[in-house]
Amino acid sequence: MAVIFEEARPSEIAPLIADAYGLTKKRESEITRLVLRGLSTNEVSEELHITPNTVRDHFKSVFDKVGVRSRRELVGQVFAQHYQPRMATGHEPNADGWFA
């Protein structure tokens, strides 16, 4: 038997973060990902082909689950819990914003 440890890839981490907050796998996770990329409500609406009001409803649900009240707080929370610790160890994110 062998056990191999390696650093998780971004595509493996993002779903874990969403699961940790109890976000739905479909819309809430997608909306959170787009907000973290800096998209506006209208841009998220266009990207997902849903109305801006529906996007706002999903935002409210995401904010409740994560325990924040705004996009700014959401981004800060994700940064403080998932990016800052890695940066403190000297790791730098790639051009796409994820750590190698």
C-alpha positions as CSV (number, residue, x, y, z in Angstrom):
1,M,0.0,0.0,0.0
2,A,1.3,3.5,-0.8
3,V,0.0,6.9,0.1
4,I,0.9,9.9,-2.1
5,F,0.4,13.4,-0.9
6,E,0.3,16.3,-3.3
7,E,-1.0,19.8,-3.3
8,A,-4.6,20.0,-4.6
9,R,-5.2,21.6,-7.9
10,P,-7.5,24.7,-8.2
11,S,-10.2,22.7,-9.9
12,E,-10.2,20.4,-6.9
13,I,-10.2,23.2,-4.3
14,A,-13.0,25.3,-5.7
15,P,-15.7,22.6,-5.2
16,L,-14.4,22.0,-1.6
17,I,-14.7,25.7,-0.8
18,A,-18.3,25.7,-2.1
19,D,-19.1,22.6,-0.2
20,A,-17.6,24.0,3.0
21,Y,-20.0,26.9,2.8
22,G,-22.9,24.7,1.8
23,L,-23.4,26.3,-1.6
24,T,-25.5,24.6,-4.2
25,K,-23.3,22.9,-6.8
26,K,-25.0,24.6,-9.6
27,R,-26.0,28.3,-9.3
28,E,-24.6,29.4,-6.0
29,S,-21.1,28.0,-6.8
30,E,-21.2,29.5,-10.3
31,I,-22.3,32.9,-9.1
32,T,-19.6,32.9,-6.4
33,R,-16.9,32.0,-8.9
34,L,-18.1,34.8,-11.2
35,V,-18.2,37.4,-8.3
36,L,-14.7,36.4,-7.3
37,R,-13.6,37.1,-10.8
38,G,-15.1,40.6,-10.5
39,L,-18.2,40.3,-12.7
40,S,-21.1,42.7,-12.0
41,T,-24.7,41.6,-11.5
42,N,-25.5,42.3,-15.1
43,E,-22.4,40.4,-16.3
44,V,-23.3,37.4,-14.2
45,S,-26.8,37.6,-15.5
46,E,-25.6,37.6,-19.1
47,E,-23.1,34.8,-18.5
48,L,-25.6,32.5,-16.9
49,H,-28.6,33.5,-19.0
50,I,-30.7,34.4,-16.0
51,T,-32.3,37.7,-14.9
52,P,-30.5,40.2,-12.7
53,N,-33.2,39.7,-10.1
54,T,-32.5,36.0,-10.0
55,V,-28.8,36.8,-9.6
56,R,-29.6,39.0,-6.6
57,D,-31.7,36.3,-5.0
58,H,-28.8,33.9,-5.4
59,F,-26.4,36.5,-3.9
60,K,-28.6,36.8,-0.8
61,S,-28.5,33.0,-0.3
62,V,-24.7,32.9,-0.8
63,F,-24.2,35.8,1.6
64,D,-26.4,34.1,4.2
65,K,-24.5,30.8,3.9
66,V,-21.1,32.4,4.0
67,G,-22.0,34.8,6.8
68,V,-21.3,38.0,4.9
69,R,-23.5,41.0,3.9
70,S,-21.9,42.1,0.6
71,R,-19.7,41.1,-2.3
72,R,-16.8,43.0,-0.8
73,E,-17.1,40.9,2.4
74,L,-17.5,37.7,0.4
75,V,-14.3,38.4,-1.5
76,G,-12.5,39.3,1.7
77,Q,-13.7,36.2,3.5
78,V,-12.5,33.9,0.7
79,F,-9.2,35.7,0.5
80,A,-8.6,35.6,4.2
81,Q,-9.4,32.0,4.6
82,H,-8.1,30.5,1.3
83,Y,-5.6,32.8,-0.3
84,Q,-3.8,34.7,2.5
85,P,-2.5,31.6,4.3
86,R,-0.9,30.3,1.0
87,M,0.6,33.7,0.3
88,A,2.0,33.8,3.8
89,T,4.0,30.7,3.0
90,G,5.6,32.4,0.0
91,H,3.4,30.9,-2.7
92,E,2.2,33.3,-5.5
93,P,-1.0,32.7,-7.5
94,N,-0.7,32.0,-11.3
95,A,-1.9,34.5,-13.9
96,D,-5.4,32.9,-13.6
97,G,-5.6,33.7,-9.9
98,W,-5.1,30.2,-8.6
99,F,-2.1,28.7,-6.9
100,A,-0.1,26.1,-8.7
